[in-house]
Amino acid sequence: MTDKTELERDRFERRNCYVIFGVHLAFKAWHASANLRKSDGTLTNEGTRAGISVKGDER
């Protein structure tokens, strides 16, 4: 049977992994939003130059 210190260490490592993963996701979301620039009601992705219409499809 596992002792208490081993269980505490496993719990700490798991929590640490969740924190690192959460920070990683937050950074990716921030980076993705930083690449989007708003101009004339459209969002343009700087990396691909793809335009996303916010107002609707106005062709």
CHARMM-style PDB file with segment names, atoms N, HN, CA, C and O in Angstrom:
ATOM      1  N   MET     1       0.838  -1.190   0.000  1.00  0.00      PROA
ATOM      2  CA  MET     1       0.000   0.000   0.000  1.00  0.00      PROA
ATOM      3  C   MET     1       0.878   1.247   0.000  1.00  0.00      PROA
ATOM      4  O   MET     1       1.948   1.256   0.610  1.00  0.00      PROA
ATOM      5  N   THR     2       0.435   2.285  -0.674  1.00  0.00      PROA
ATOM      6  HN  THR     2      -0.434   2.277  -1.170  1.00  0.00      PROA
ATOM      7  CA  THR     2       1.224   3.514  -0.763  1.00  0.00      PROA
ATOM      8  C   THR     2       1.100   4.320   0.525  1.00  0.00      PROA
ATOM      9  O   THR     2       0.050   4.338   1.168  1.00  0.00      PROA
ATOM     10  N   ASP     3       2.178   4.977   0.881  1.00  0.00      PROA
ATOM     11  HN  ASP     3       3.030   4.962   0.359  1.00  0.00      PROA
ATOM     12  CA  ASP     3       2.145   5.787   2.100  1.00  0.00      PROA
ATOM     13  C   ASP     3       1.669   7.203   1.782  1.00  0.00      PROA
ATOM     14  O   ASP     3       1.497   7.578   0.622  1.00  0.00      PROA
ATOM     15  N   LYS     4       1.463   7.976   2.847  1.00  0.00      PROA
ATOM     16  HN  LYS     4       1.603   7.672   3.790  1.00  0.00      PROA
ATOM     17  CA  LYS     4       0.874   9.312   2.709  1.00  0.00      PROA
ATOM     18  C   LYS     4       1.782  10.256   1.920  1.00  0.00      PROA
ATOM     19  O   LYS     4       1.284  11.049   1.122  1.00  0.00      PROA
ATOM     20  N   THR     5       3.079  10.193   2.119  1.00  0.00      PROA
ATOM     21  HN  THR     5       3.484   9.549   2.768  1.00  0.00      PROA
ATOM     22  CA  THR     5       3.981  11.111   1.425  1.00  0.00      PROA
ATOM     23  C   THR     5       3.976  10.868  -0.081  1.00  0.00      PROA
ATOM     24  O   THR     5       4.085  11.810  -0.865  1.00  0.00      PROA
ATOM     25  N   GLU     6       3.853   9.622  -0.480  1.00  0.00      PROA
ATOM     26  HN  GLU     6       3.765   8.856   0.157  1.00  0.00      PROA
ATOM     27  CA  GLU     6       3.802   9.324  -1.913  1.00  0.00      PROA
ATOM     28  C   GLU     6       2.516   9.870  -2.538  1.00  0.00      PROA
ATOM     29  O   GLU     6       2.535  10.398  -3.649  1.00  0.00      PROA
ATOM     30  N   LEU     7       1.408   9.739  -1.820  1.00  0.00      PROA
ATOM     31  HN  LEU     7       1.393   9.310  -0.917  1.00  0.00      PROA
ATOM     32  CA  LEU     7       0.144  10.285  -2.316  1.00  0.00      PROA
ATOM     33  C   LEU     7       0.192  11.809  -2.393  1.00  0.00      PROA
ATOM     34  O   LEU     7      -0.313  12.404  -3.345  1.00  0.00      PROA
ATOM     35  N   GLU     8       0.799  12.436  -1.392  1.00  0.00      PROA
ATOM     36  HN  GLU     8       1.209  11.953  -0.618  1.00  0.00      PROA
ATOM     37  CA  GLU     8       0.924  13.892  -1.406  1.00  0.00      PROA
ATOM     38  C   GLU     8       1.802  14.355  -2.558  1.00  0.00      PROA
ATOM     39  O   GLU     8       1.508  15.364  -3.199  1.00  0.00      PROA
ATOM     40  N   ARG     9       2.876  13.627  -2.822  1.00  0.00      PROA
ATOM     41  HN  ARG     9       3.116  12.808  -2.301  1.00  0.00      PROA
ATOM     42  CA  ARG     9       3.764  13.981  -3.926  1.00  0.00      PROA
ATOM     43  C   ARG     9       3.041  13.844  -5.268  1.00  0.00      PROA
ATOM     44  O   ARG     9       3.176  14.705  -6.138  1.00  0.00      PROA
ATOM     45  N   ASP    10       2.275  12.765  -5.434  1.00  0.00      PROA
ATOM     46  HN  ASP    10       2.166  12.065  -4.728  1.00  0.00      PROA
ATOM     47  CA  ASP    10       1.509  12.578  -6.670  1.00  0.00      PROA
ATOM     48  C   ASP    10       0.489  13.693  -6.855  1.00  0.00      PROA
ATOM     49  O   ASP    10       0.313  14.205  -7.960  1.00  0.00      PROA
ATOM     50  N   ARG    11      -0.180  14.065  -5.774  1.00  0.00      PROA
ATOM     51  HN  ARG    11      -0.037  13.649  -4.875  1.00  0.00      PROA
ATOM     52  CA  ARG    11      -1.170  15.140  -5.835  1.00  0.00      PROA
ATOM     53  C   ARG    11      -0.503  16.464  -6.205  1.00  0.00      PROA
ATOM     54  O   ARG    11      -1.034  17.225  -7.013  1.00  0.00      PROA
ATOM     55  N   PHE    12       0.664  16.737  -5.613  1.00  0.00      PROA
ATOM     56  HN  PHE    12       1.095  16.118  -4.956  1.00  0.00      PROA
ATOM     57  CA  PHE    12       1.394  17.965  -5.916  1.00  0.00      PROA
ATOM     58  C   PHE    12       1.837  17.986  -7.375  1.00  0.00      PROA
ATOM     59  O   PHE    12       1.702  19.012  -8.043  1.00  0.00      PROA
ATOM     60  N   GLU    13       2.362  16.872  -7.881  1.00  0.00      PROA
ATOM     61  HN  GLU    13       2.471  16.039  -7.338  1.00  0.00      PROA
ATOM     62  CA  GLU    13       2.815  16.814  -9.269  1.00  0.00      PROA
ATOM     63  C   GLU    13       1.650  16.994 -10.235  1.00  0.00      PROA
ATOM     64  O   GLU    13       1.797  17.653 -11.264  1.00  0.00      PROA
ATOM     65  N   ARG    14       0.507  16.420  -9.919  1.00  0.00      PROA
ATOM     66  HN  ARG    14       0.387  15.884  -9.083  1.00  0.00      PROA
ATOM     67  CA  ARG    14      -0.666  16.554 -10.775  1.00  0.00      PROA
ATOM     68  C   ARG    14      -1.144  18.006 -10.795  1.00  0.00      PROA
ATOM     69  O   ARG    14      -1.460  18.549 -11.854  1.00  0.00      PROA
ATOM     70  N   ARG    15      -1.194  18.630  -9.610  1.00  0.00      PROA
ATOM     71  HN  ARG    15      -0.937  18.189  -8.750  1.00  0.00      PROA
ATOM     72  CA  ARG    15      -1.630  20.026  -9.526  1.00  0.00      PROA
ATOM     73  C   ARG    15      -0.645  20.931 -10.272  1.00  0.00      PROA
ATOM     74  O   ARG    15      -1.056  21.871 -10.952  1.00  0.00      PROA
ATOM     75  N   ASN    16       0.634  20.649 -10.146  1.00  0.00      PROA
ATOM     76  HN  ASN    16       0.968  19.885  -9.593  1.00  0.00      PROA
ATOM     77  CA  ASN    16       1.657  21.423 -10.835  1.00  0.00      PROA
ATOM     78  C   ASN    16       1.493  21.304 -12.351  1.00  0.00      PROA
ATOM     79  O   ASN    16       1.665  22.283 -13.077  1.00  0.00      PROA
ATOM     80  N   CYS    17       1.164  20.116 -12.818  1.00  0.00      PROA
ATOM     81  HN  CYS    17       1.024  19.321 -12.228  1.00  0.00      PROA
ATOM     82  CA  CYS    17       0.933  19.890 -14.246  1.00  0.00      PROA
ATOM     83  C   CYS    17      -0.267  20.698 -14.724  1.00  0.00      PROA
ATOM     84  O   CYS    17      -0.223  21.288 -15.803  1.00  0.00      PROA
ATOM     85  N   TYR    18      -1.340  20.734 -13.932  1.00  0.00      PROA
ATOM     86  HN  TYR    18      -1.375  20.255 -13.055  1.00  0.00      PROA
ATOM     87  CA  TYR    18      -2.528  21.510 -14.297  1.00  0.00      PROA
ATOM     88  C   TYR    18      -2.204  22.999 -14.376  1.00  0.00      PROA
ATOM     89  O   TYR    18      -2.687  23.691 -15.272  1.00  0.00      PROA
ATOM     90  N   VAL    19      -1.401  23.489 -13.457  1.00  0.00      PROA
ATOM     91  HN  VAL    19      -1.009  22.927 -12.729  1.00  0.00      PROA
ATOM     92  CA  VAL    19      -1.034  24.907 -13.454  1.00  0.00      PROA
ATOM     93  C   VAL    19      -0.220  25.240 -14.697  1.00  0.00      PROA
ATOM     94  O   VAL    19      -0.485  26.241 -15.364  1.00  0.00      PROA
ATOM     95  N   ILE    20       0.760  24.414 -15.010  1.00  0.00      PROA
ATOM     96  HN  ILE    20       0.975  23.601 -14.469  1.00  0.00      PROA
ATOM     97  CA  ILE    20       1.593  24.653 -16.192  1.00  0.00      PROA
ATOM     98  C   ILE    20       0.742  24.614 -17.457  1.00  0.00      PROA
ATOM     99  O   ILE    20       0.915  25.450 -18.344  1.00  0.00      PROA
ATOM    100  N   PHE    21      -0.176  23.648 -17.548  1.00  0.00      PROA
ATOM    101  HN  PHE    21      -0.316  22.970 -16.827  1.00  0.00      PROA
ATOM    102  CA  PHE    21      -1.039  23.534 -18.719  1.00  0.00      PROA
ATOM    103  C   PHE    21      -1.969  24.746 -18.829  1.00  0.00      PROA
ATOM    104  O   PHE    21      -2.208  25.246 -19.928  1.00  0.00      PROA
ATOM    105  N   GLY    22      -2.490  25.215 -17.700  1.00  0.00      PROA
ATOM    106  HN  GLY    22      -2.296  24.809 -16.807  1.00  0.00      PROA
ATOM    107  CA  GLY    22      -3.361  26.389 -17.704  1.00  0.00      PROA
ATOM    108  C   GLY    22      -2.626  27.640 -18.150  1.00  0.00      PROA
ATOM    109  O   GLY    22      -3.169  28.442 -18.910  1.00  0.00      PROA
ATOM    110  N   VAL    23      -1.400  27.812 -17.687  1.00  0.00      PROA
ATOM    111  HN  VAL    23      -0.959  27.161 -17.070  1.00  0.00      PROA
ATOM    112  CA  VAL    23      -0.599  28.963 -18.100  1.00  0.00      PROA
ATOM    113  C   VAL    23      -0.308  28.877 -19.597  1.00  0.00      PROA
ATOM    114  O   VAL    23      -0.339  29.886 -20.301  1.00  0.00      PROA
ATOM    115  N   HSD    24      -0.029  27.678 -20.071  1.00  0.00      PROA
ATOM    116  HN  HSD    24      -0.004  26.858 -19.499  1.00  0.00      PROA
ATOM    117  CA  HSD    24       0.232  27.473 -21.498  1.00  0.00      PROA
ATOM    118  C   HSD    24      -0.994  27.863 -22.335  1.00  0.00      PROA
ATOM    119  O   HSD    24      -0.864  28.552 -23.346  1.00  0.00      PROA
ATOM    120  N   LEU    25      -2.179  27.420 -21.909  1.00  0.00      PROA
ATOM    121  HN  LEU    25      -2.284  26.860 -21.088  1.00  0.00      PROA
ATOM    122  CA  LEU    25      -3.403  27.766 -22.642  1.00  0.00      PROA
ATOM    123  C   LEU    25      -3.672  29.269 -22.606  1.00  0.00      PROA
ATOM    124  O   LEU    25      -4.087  29.852 -23.608  1.00  0.00      PROA
ATOM    125  N   ALA    26      -3.436  29.892 -21.457  1.00  0.00      PROA
ATOM    126  HN  ALA    26      -3.099  29.418 -20.643  1.00  0.00      PROA
ATOM    127  CA  ALA    26      -3.654  31.333 -21.342  1.00  0.00      PROA
ATOM    128  C   ALA    26      -2.707  32.098 -22.267  1.00  0.00      PROA
ATOM    129  O   ALA    26      -3.110  33.073 -22.900  1.00  0.00      PROA
ATOM    130  N   PHE    27      -1.459  31.660 -22.345  1.00  0.00      PROA
ATOM    131  HN  PHE    27      -1.131  30.867 -21.830  1.00  0.00      PROA
ATOM    132  CA  PHE    27      -0.497  32.315 -23.227  1.00  0.00      PROA
ATOM    133  C   PHE    27      -0.895  32.146 -24.690  1.00  0.00      PROA
ATOM    134  O   PHE    27      -0.804  33.095 -25.468  1.00  0.00      PROA
ATOM    135  N   LYS    28      -1.334  30.954 -25.070  1.00  0.00      PROA
ATOM    136  HN  LYS    28      -1.408  30.182 -24.438  1.00  0.00      PROA
ATOM    137  CA  LYS    28      -1.751  30.721 -26.455  1.00  0.00      PROA
ATOM    138  C   LYS    28      -2.963  31.580 -26.809  1.00  0.00      PROA
ATOM    139  O   LYS    28      -3.042  32.110 -27.917  1.00  0.00      PROA
ATOM    140  N   ALA    29      -3.906  31.721 -25.878  1.00  0.00      PROA
ATOM    141  HN  ALA    29      -3.842  31.290 -24.978  1.00  0.00      PROA
ATOM    142  CA  ALA    29      -5.084  32.556 -26.129  1.00  0.00      PROA
ATOM    143  C   ALA    29      -4.683  34.023 -26.262  1.00  0.00      PROA
ATOM    144  O   ALA    29      -5.190  34.732 -27.132  1.00  0.00      PROA
ATOM    145  N   TRP    30      -3.772  34.476 -25.400  1.00  0.00      PROA
ATOM    146  HN  TRP    30      -3.360  33.900 -24.694  1.00  0.00      PROA
ATOM    147  CA  TRP    30      -3.308  35.856 -25.475  1.00  0.00      PROA
ATOM    148  C   TRP    30      -2.577  36.098 -26.790  1.00  0.00      PROA
ATOM    149  O   TRP    30      -2.772  37.131 -27.430  1.00  0.00      PROA
ATOM    150  N   HSD    31      -1.745  35.157 -27.189  1.00  0.00      PROA
ATOM    151  HN  HSD    31      -1.587  34.317 -26.668  1.00  0.00      PROA
ATOM    152  CA  HSD    31      -0.982  35.293 -28.429  1.00  0.00      PROA
ATOM    153  C   HSD    31      -1.919  35.314 -29.640  1.00  0.00      PROA
ATOM    154  O   HSD    31      -1.719  36.097 -30.569  1.00  0.00      PROA
ATOM    155  N   ALA    32      -2.928  34.465 -29.627  1.00  0.00      PROA
ATOM    156  HN  ALA    32      -3.091  33.830 -28.873  1.00  0.00      PROA
ATOM    157  CA  ALA    32      -3.884  34.434 -30.739  1.00  0.00      PROA
ATOM    158  C   ALA    32      -4.660  35.745 -30.820  1.00  0.00      PROA
ATOM    159  O   ALA    32      -4.898  36.258 -31.913  1.00  0.00      PROA
ATOM    160  N   SER    33      -5.057  36.288 -29.669  1.00  0.00      PROA
ATOM    161  HN  SER    33      -4.865  35.871 -28.781  1.00  0.00      PROA
ATOM    162  CA  SER    33      -5.808  37.547 -29.692  1.00  0.00      PROA
ATOM    163  C   SER    33      -4.905  38.716 -30.066  1.00  0.00      PROA
ATOM    164  O   SER    33      -5.373  39.695 -30.648  1.00  0.00      PROA
ATOM    165  N   ALA    34      -3.621  38.628 -29.742  1.00  0.00      PROA
ATOM    166  HN  ALA    34      -3.241  37.833 -29.269  1.00  0.00      PROA
ATOM    167  CA  ALA    34      -2.694  39.698 -30.107  1.00  0.00      PROA
ATOM    168  C   ALA    34      -2.453  39.725 -31.610  1.00  0.00      PROA
ATOM    169  O   ALA    34      -2.094  40.771 -32.152  1.00  0.00      PROA
ATOM    170  N   ASN    35      -2.642  38.600 -32.296  1.00  0.00      PROA
ATOM    171  HN  ASN    35      -2.934  37.751 -31.856  1.00  0.00      PROA
ATOM    172  CA  ASN    35      -2.459  38.553 -33.745  1.00  0.00      PROA
ATOM    173  C   ASN    35      -3.649  39.120 -34.494  1.00  0.00      PROA
ATOM    174  O   ASN    35      -3.551  39.401 -35.689  1.00  0.00      PROA
ATOM    175  N   LEU    36      -4.770  39.292 -33.814  1.00  0.00      PROA
ATOM    176  HN  LEU    36      -4.850  39.064 -32.843  1.00  0.00      PROA
ATOM    177  CA  LEU    36      -5.965  39.814 -34.476  1.00  0.00      PROA
ATOM    178  C   LEU    36      -6.001  41.333 -34.336  1.00  0.00      PROA
ATOM    179  O   LEU    36      -5.899  41.867 -33.231  1.00  0.00      PROA
ATOM    180  N   ARG    37      -6.145  42.000 -35.433  1.00  0.00      PROA
ATOM    181  HN  ARG    37      -6.228  41.566 -36.330  1.00  0.00      PROA
ATOM    182  CA  ARG    37      -6.230  43.462 -35.422  1.00  0.00      PROA
ATOM    183  C   ARG    37      -7.603  43.862 -35.943  1.00  0.00      PROA
ATOM    184  O   ARG    37      -8.075  43.323 -36.944  1.00  0.00      PROA
ATOM    185  N   LYS    38      -8.238  44.800 -35.267  1.00  0.00      PROA
ATOM    186  HN  LYS    38      -7.855  45.237 -34.454  1.00  0.00      PROA
ATOM    187  CA  LYS    38      -9.582  45.210 -35.662  1.00  0.00      PROA
ATOM    188  C   LYS    38      -9.489  46.441 -36.572  1.00  0.00      PROA
ATOM    189  O   LYS    38      -8.842  47.433 -36.240  1.00  0.00      PROA
ATOM    190  N   SER    39     -10.151  46.346 -37.720  1.00  0.00      PROA
ATOM    191  HN  SER    39     -10.677  45.539 -37.989  1.00  0.00      PROA
ATOM    192  CA  SER    39     -10.204  47.497 -38.619  1.00  0.00      PROA
ATOM    193  C   SER    39     -11.473  47.401 -39.456  1.00  0.00      PROA
ATOM    194  O   SER    39     -11.697  46.397 -40.132  1.00  0.00      PROA
ATOM    195  N   ASP    40     -12.294  48.427 -39.416  1.00  0.00      PROA
ATOM    196  HN  ASP    40     -12.112  49.243 -38.867  1.00  0.00      PROA
ATOM    197  CA  ASP    40     -13.523  48.516 -40.213  1.00  0.00      PROA
ATOM    198  C   ASP    40     -14.478  47.355 -39.972  1.00  0.00      PROA
ATOM    199  O   ASP    40     -15.102  46.870 -40.916  1.00  0.00      PROA
ATOM    200  N   GLY    41     -14.604  46.906 -38.753  1.00  0.00      PROA
ATOM    201  HN  GLY    41     -14.098  47.299 -37.986  1.00  0.00      PROA
ATOM    202  CA  GLY    41     -15.554  45.844 -38.438  1.00  0.00      PROA
ATOM    203  C   GLY    41     -15.099  44.453 -38.801  1.00  0.00      PROA
ATOM    204  O   GLY    41     -15.872  43.501 -38.692  1.00  0.00      PROA
ATOM    205  N   THR    42     -13.850  44.313 -39.233  1.00  0.00      PROA
ATOM    206  HN  THR    42     -13.222  45.086 -39.321  1.00  0.00      PROA
ATOM    207  CA  THR    42     -13.342  42.977 -39.562  1.00  0.00      PROA
ATOM    208  C   THR    42     -12.141  42.675 -38.689  1.00  0.00      PROA
ATOM    209  O   THR    42     -11.429  43.582 -38.258  1.00  0.00      PROA
ATOM    210  N   LEU    43     -11.927  41.431 -38.440  1.00  0.00      PROA
ATOM    211  HN  LEU    43     -12.505  40.694 -38.790  1.00  0.00      PROA
ATOM    212  CA  LEU    43     -10.739  40.990 -37.722  1.00  0.00      PROA
ATOM    213  C   LEU    43      -9.811  40.337 -38.735  1.00  0.00      PROA
ATOM    214  O   LEU    43     -10.228  39.454 -39.485  1.00  0.00      PROA
ATOM    215  N   THR    44      -8.574  40.761 -38.759  1.00  0.00      PROA
ATOM    216  HN  THR    44      -8.236  41.478 -38.150  1.00  0.00      PROA
ATOM    217  CA  THR    44      -7.609  40.208 -39.694  1.00  0.00      PROA
ATOM    218  C   THR    44      -6.555  39.451 -38.916  1.00  0.00      PROA
ATOM    219  O   THR    44      -5.968  39.983 -37.973  1.00  0.00      PROA
ATOM    220  N   ASN    45      -6.315  38.225 -39.301  1.00  0.00      PROA
ATOM    221  HN  ASN    45      -6.791  37.792 -40.066  1.00  0.00      PROA
ATOM    222  CA  ASN    45      -5.270  37.434 -38.675  1.00  0.00      PROA
ATOM    223  C   ASN    45      -3.952  37.803 -39.339  1.00  0.00      PROA
ATOM    224  O   ASN    45      -3.774  37.590 -40.538  1.00  0.00      PROA
ATOM    225  N   GLU    46      -3.027  38.356 -38.557  1.00  0.00      PROA
ATOM    226  HN  GLU    46      -3.172  38.529 -37.583  1.00  0.00      PROA
ATOM    227  CA  GLU    46      -1.756  38.822 -39.103  1.00  0.00      PROA
ATOM    228  C   GLU    46      -0.923  37.684 -39.693  1.00  0.00      PROA
ATOM    229  O   GLU    46      -0.189  37.894 -40.659  1.00  0.00      PROA
ATOM    230  N   GLY    47      -1.029  36.483 -39.123  1.00  0.00      PROA
ATOM    231  HN  GLY    47      -1.625  36.313 -38.338  1.00  0.00      PROA
ATOM    232  CA  GLY    47      -0.206  35.374 -39.593  1.00  0.00      PROA
ATOM    233  C   GLY    47      -0.615  34.862 -40.955  1.00  0.00      PROA
ATOM    234  O   GLY    47       0.245  34.486 -41.753  1.00  0.00      PROA
ATOM    235  N   THR    48      -1.910  34.836 -41.243  1.00  0.00      PROA
ATOM    236  HN  THR    48      -2.608  35.141 -40.595  1.00  0.00      PROA
ATOM    237  CA  THR    48      -2.382  34.256 -42.500  1.00  0.00      PROA
ATOM    238  C   THR    48      -3.008  35.282 -43.426  1.00  0.00      PROA
ATOM    239  O   THR    48      -3.304  34.973 -44.580  1.00  0.00      PROA
ATOM    240  N   ARG    49      -3.214  36.493 -42.939  1.00  0.00      PROA
ATOM    241  HN  ARG    49      -2.974  36.744 -42.002  1.00  0.00      PROA
ATOM    242  CA  ARG    49      -3.891  37.548 -43.696  1.00  0.00      PROA
ATOM    243  C   ARG    49      -5.313  37.151 -44.082  1.00  0.00      PROA
ATOM    244  O   ARG    49      -5.848  37.642 -45.076  1.00  0.00      PROA
ATOM    245  N   ALA    50      -5.914  36.278 -43.310  1.00  0.00      PROA
ATOM    246  HN  ALA    50      -5.479  35.880 -42.503  1.00  0.00      PROA
ATOM    247  CA  ALA    50      -7.296  35.866 -43.568  1.00  0.00      PROA
ATOM    248  C   ALA    50      -8.227  36.850 -42.882  1.00  0.00      PROA
ATOM    249  O   ALA    50      -8.022  37.179 -41.713  1.00  0.00      PROA
ATOM    250  N   GLY    51      -9.230  37.318 -43.575  1.00  0.00      PROA
ATOM    251  HN  GLY    51      -9.396  37.051 -44.524  1.00  0.00      PROA
ATOM    252  CA  GLY    51     -10.188  38.257 -43.007  1.00  0.00      PROA
ATOM    253  C   GLY    51     -11.418  37.533 -42.509  1.00  0.00      PROA
ATOM    254  O   GLY    51     -11.926  36.628 -43.172  1.00  0.00      PROA
ATOM    255  N   ILE    52     -11.900  37.928 -41.338  1.00  0.00      PROA
ATOM    256  HN  ILE    52     -11.488  38.662 -40.799  1.00  0.00      PROA
ATOM    257  CA  ILE    52     -13.105  37.348 -40.760  1.00  0.00      PROA
ATOM    258  C   ILE    52     -14.105  38.483 -40.615  1.00  0.00      PROA
ATOM    259  O   ILE    52     -13.841  39.454 -39.906  1.00  0.00      PROA
ATOM    260  N   SER    53     -15.234  38.375 -41.268  1.00  0.00      PROA
ATOM    261  HN  SER    53     -15.448  37.586 -41.844  1.00  0.00      PROA
ATOM    262  CA  SER    53     -16.226  39.438 -41.225  1.00  0.00      PROA
ATOM    263  C   SER    53     -17.036  39.347 -39.940  1.00  0.00      PROA
ATOM    264  O   SER    53     -17.586  38.295 -39.614  1.00  0.00      PROA
ATOM    265  N   VAL    54     -17.104  40.465 -39.211  1.00  0.00      PROA
ATOM    266  HN  VAL    54     -16.658  41.320 -39.476  1.00  0.00      PROA
ATOM    267  CA  VAL    54     -17.865  40.506 -37.975  1.00  0.00      PROA
ATOM    268  C   VAL    54     -19.283  40.988 -38.244  1.00  0.00      PROA
ATOM    269  O   VAL    54     -20.226  40.520 -37.606  1.00  0.00      PROA
ATOM    270  N   LYS    55     -19.447  41.914 -39.177  1.00  0.00      PROA
ATOM    271  HN  LYS    55     -18.681  42.295 -39.696  1.00  0.00      PROA
ATOM    272  CA  LYS    55     -20.753  42.489 -39.475  1.00  0.00      PROA
ATOM    273  C   LYS    55     -21.633  41.535 -40.271  1.00  0.00      PROA
ATOM    274  O   LYS    55     -22.858  41.652 -40.232  1.00  0.00      PROA
ATOM    275  N   GLY    56     -21.051  40.625 -40.966  1.00  0.00      PROA
ATOM    276  HN  GLY    56     -20.056  40.530 -40.997  1.00  0.00      PROA
ATOM    277  CA  GLY    56     -21.791  39.724 -41.840  1.00  0.00      PROA
ATOM    278  C   GLY    56     -21.104  39.669 -43.189  1.00  0.00      PROA
ATOM    279  O   GLY    56     -20.149  40.404 -43.443  1.00  0.00      PROA
ATOM    280  N   ASP    57     -21.581  38.820 -44.024  1.00  0.00      PROA
ATOM    281  HN  ASP    57     -22.356  38.223 -43.817  1.00  0.00      PROA
ATOM    282  CA  ASP    57     -20.963  38.661 -45.334  1.00  0.00      PROA
ATOM    283  C   ASP    57     -21.513  39.727 -46.271  1.00  0.00      PROA
ATOM    284  O   ASP    57     -22.646  39.623 -46.741  1.00  0.00      PROA
ATOM    285  N   GLU    58     -20.717  40.740 -46.539  1.00  0.00      PROA
ATOM    286  HN  GLU    58     -19.797  40.824 -46.157  1.00  0.00      PROA
ATOM    287  CA  GLU    58     -21.134  41.858 -47.390  1.00  0.00      PROA
ATOM    288  C   GLU    58     -20.358  41.805 -48.695  1.00  0.00      PROA
ATOM    289  O   GLU    58     -19.345  42.489 -48.846  1.00  0.00      PROA
ATOM    290  N   ARG    59     -20.814  41.015 -49.619  1.00  0.00      PROA
ATOM    291  HN  ARG    59     -21.636  40.459 -49.497  1.00  0.00      PROA
ATOM    292  CA  ARG    59     -20.097  40.890 -50.894  1.00  0.00      PROA
ATOM    293  C   ARG    59     -20.604  41.846 -51.906  1.00  0.00      PROA
ATOM    294  OT1 ARG    59     -20.109  41.872 -53.033  1.00  0.00      PROA
TER     295      ARG     59
END
